[in-house]
Amino acid sequence: RAAMAELAVVFELSDAMLQADATVHNCRQDLAAVRALWAFSSHSGQTIESWRETLWSQVDIGRIESEAKLFLKSLRALDARARDFAVYADVERGIKELLVALPCAGDLRSPSMKERHWAQLAQITGVKLELTGSFKLADLLKLNLHLCIEDVGEVVERAEIEFEQV
């Protein structure tokens, strides 16, 4: 490094050397941000995948929602440089979609939800559902609940009204 600085002075390239140093410094900061982002992406992705593989009957919506909020907070706490990379937007979108879907998923646990109501959801979303003992959170999330919050709310509301009338 000292030898390069000396050569830069001899050949009158001090300004170029400063620019190169700044570029290398920025590259190192970008690399650190990307490493942190990829580590976060890997950890959050593995955790979310484990939640998705949980049987619907054993899903703890409140716990998942709390942890997902912490993930979003942690993601936003990463170096601002991380936001320049597409993976940041992908991870953020995935967490936000999950956070929107979870309250709907919680509503769908209502005992008033009968087979016909699930059939209505399948029709609304265009996704076939099979409510078996092996039904997982991933199966429910295939409905893309984050895209049809109001429709889900209406189905659950109708189910509850019908349940109260019985």
N, C-alpha and C positions, 0 to 999 in steps of 0.2 A: 504494500500500500504506500509506504513512504517512498519507495523507488519510483512508483508510478507518479506520485505527486511531484517528485523532482524532475522526472522526464516531461511532465506537463508544463512545468515552468520553463525548462530549456527550450521546448518547441513552441512556447507561447500558446499552450492549450489549457490554461488554468480554468477558463470559463467552461470549456467542454468537459473538463474533469469534474467541475462542480455539478454540471447538469447530469453527468453520468452517475455521480454519487447520489443525487436526488432521485434519479430514476431507479437505481438499485434499492434505495431506501423505500421508495413507494412500492416496488415489487415485493420486497420482504413483508411490508405491512399487508399488502393484498394477499400474499400467500398465507400469512398468519390468520387473516380473516376467513379465507376460504377453508383452511384446515379446521378452524373452529366451527364454521358453518356445516361442513361435511360431517364432523363428529356429532354435532347437534342433530343433523338430519338423520344420521344412522341411528342414534339413540332414540329419538322421538319416533322414527319409522318403525323400529323394532317394538317399541312399547305399544304404539297404536295397532300394529299388526297383532300383538298378543291380545289386546282388547277385542279386536275384530273376531278372533278365534274363540272367544268366550261364549259358552252356551247362553242363549237369550234368557233362560230361566235363572242364570247365575250372574248376570250383568248388574253391576252396581253403578247406575247412571250418575249419581251424585259424586262418587269418587272419581270416575272417569272425567266428568265435567270439571272438577276441581283441578285434576292433574293436567288436563288439556289447557285450561286457563294459565296454569303455571308454565306450560310449554310455550304458549304464545308470549307470555311476559319474558321468558328466557330468550326466545328468539329475537324479540325486539331489543333486548339488552346486548346483543352481539354488536361488535364493531360496525359502525355505520357503513363501512366499505362492503360488508357482506350483502347489503341491500342491492348492490349493483349486479348481483349474479342471479340468474334465472332460478336456481335451486332455492333461493330465499323465498321468492314469490310462490314457488310450488309448495314449499313446506308451509308457508303462511296460509295459503289457500286451503290446503288439506286440513289444517287445524281449525280454521274458521268454519269450514263446511261441517266438520265434526261437531263443533260447538253449537252450530245452528240446528243440526239434526238431533242432538241428544235430548233437548227438552221434548221434541216430538216423540222420540223413542220412549221417553218416560211416560208421556200421555198414553202411548199405545199399550202400556202395561196394565191399563185399567181393566178391572174384572168385567166391565160392561162391554168390552170388545169381544164380539162373537165372530164366528166363521164368516158370516155374511159381510161384516164390516171389513174384515181382512180382504175379502174378495173385492169389495169396493176400492180398497187401497190398491190392490193389484191392477184393477181396471184403470184407475186414475193414473197410476205410474207406468203402466204397461209392462210391469215386471211380475212374473208368475211367482207366487209364494207357496211354499209347502211347510205348514206349521207342524213340524215333527219334533220329537225329542232332541234331535240333533240340530235344530234351528239355532243359528249363531247370530251375534250382533252383525257380522259381515252380511248375512242374508238380509237383515233388516235394512242395512245401509245401502244395499243394492237398489232400494226404492228411491234413492236420491231425495231423501226427505227434505234436505236443505233447499230443494227447488219447488217443493209443493207444501210449504208450511200451512198455508191457509186451508188447503184441501184436507190435509191430515186433521187439522183442528176441527173442521166441519164434520168429518166422519166420526171422530172421537166424541164430539158434542152430541151428534145424533145417537150414538151408541149409549151415551149416558142418559139422555132423555128417555130412550126406549127402556133402558134398565130401570129407571125410576118409576116408569108406568107399570111395570110388571109386579 
